[in-house]
Amino acid sequence: MSLAVIVLAAGQGTRMNSDLPKVLHRLAGVELVLHALRTTLPLEAERRVVVAGHGADAVRRIVLDDDPEAVVVLQPEQRGTAHAVGCAAPALEGFAGDVLVIYGDTPFLRPETLQAMQQARARHDIVVLGFEAADPGRYGRLIEEAGTLHRIIEFKDATEAQRAVRLCNSGVLCADAETLLGLAAQVGCDNAAGEYYLTDVVALGRAQGLSAGVVRCDEAETLGINTRAELASAEAAFQSRRRAEALEDGVTMAAPDTVFFAQDTVVGRDAVIGPHVIFGPGVTVESGAEIVGFCHLEGCHVSRGARVGPFARLRPGTELAEDTRVGNFVEVKNAILDEGAKVNHLSYIGDAHVGEGANIGAGTITCNYDGVSKHRTEIGARAFIGSDTMLVAPVRVGAEAMTATGSVITADVPDGALAVARVRQDNKPGLARRLFDRLRAAAAARKRAEGEG
């Protein structure tokens, strides 16, 4: 059966005390709405529709940058979840299959759980995701009769007996498109909040002879985020789980509680991660690589046998080949380091290609930005860049070439050549002593004048 996904992402999130739409707050370096969308990718949905409200333009940019095939539609007024599903109807025109409704502020759903809901559709017209809550609180309750779902009741509309039920509603729902959209259009707003609840489709469907069932999941999967405190708790839960998974997968971490992963971080078996390492989005560290303490990595690839840090920063577009070395207080951005290349100390390598076995001396800078455009630096295989060299791009240093310490390189250096680009040293005998005597005398004169004043 073909599948479409609707992600409800229109809530303003006023309890976040933020101008930013709730679903654009980040968890593990990635916006909440993208967590929801990426969870559905293994389901291979034919259509993915995001319903946005507050900050819709910003939501659209983030969603389409990550998933160009998604469709973002507007819910101009937040009149409830059934109304939001109705807003998605035009984007589902001509679609004949199942529709899965999830939420943009619920980042921990597992693909396996959603697949179980799809499978349950063989037995029921409507499938709802439920969970047994340790503290049911104000969750909506799932009311079952004879093993089937009878209705969903919101907490504020529930009786005391219904509030005693521990099976709670996650809000996630699956039905075929015609059934879902037809029932959503019939939902009324005769409730305490005056909203059109998607949960009402169960009672409406049952009244029309349709069957409804519940798929259960762990409560942790259904965690929705409405406040900054809940966002912080979700971050802690995510990091705790990812650290445990990394250790289980064969990654060595001496101080795992100090390592922070992004949602898409990939770290291979037998990699070693030091303390206080932060992974931003888009990082892959291959097996056997080592990231020493206090490093920050984002949008980069670190190959087997490479060693990074301590106190290094790898920015987007960085590619480190096998057995490369990036040392303390080195920043690399949009640059390729070929096998065995070394940048060990206090350097910036940006918009560059460093050849195999090349050595970059301390204090080297690729001067890649002229105030308007970025330019590339090419450093050949086995080149030796002397300490405190400024490479003014665009420029090429050839294979097995060398630059003298303290040089400012503004022209290409041929293969095997030595480039010296600095003022010749000129020693002035006795001048330093005479200069110091003059400075001391001037300082003494100022002191006497201040005392007389």
Secondary structure, DSSP 8 states (H G I E B T S, - for coil): --EEEEEEE----GGG--SS-GGGSEETTEEHHHHHHHHTGGGT-SEEEEEE-TTHHHHHHHHHHH-TT-EEEE-SS---HHHHHHHHGGGGTT--SEEEEEETT-TT--HHHHHHHHHHTTT-SEEEEEEE-SS-TT--EEEEETTEEEEEE-GGG--HHHHT--EEEEEEEEEEHHHHHHHHHH----STT----TTHHHHHHHHTT--EEEEE--GGGG----SHHHHHHHHHHHHHHHHHHHHHTT-EESSGGG-B--TT-EE-TT-EE-TT-EE-SS-EE-TT-EE-SS-EE-SEEE-TT-EE-SS-EE-TTEEE-TT-EEEET-EEEEEEE-TT-EEEES-EEEEEEE-TT-EE-TT-EEE-B-SS-B--EEE-TT-EE-TT-EEESSEEE-TT-EE-TT-EE-S-B-TT-EE--S------TTHHHHHHHHHHHHHHHHHHHHHH-
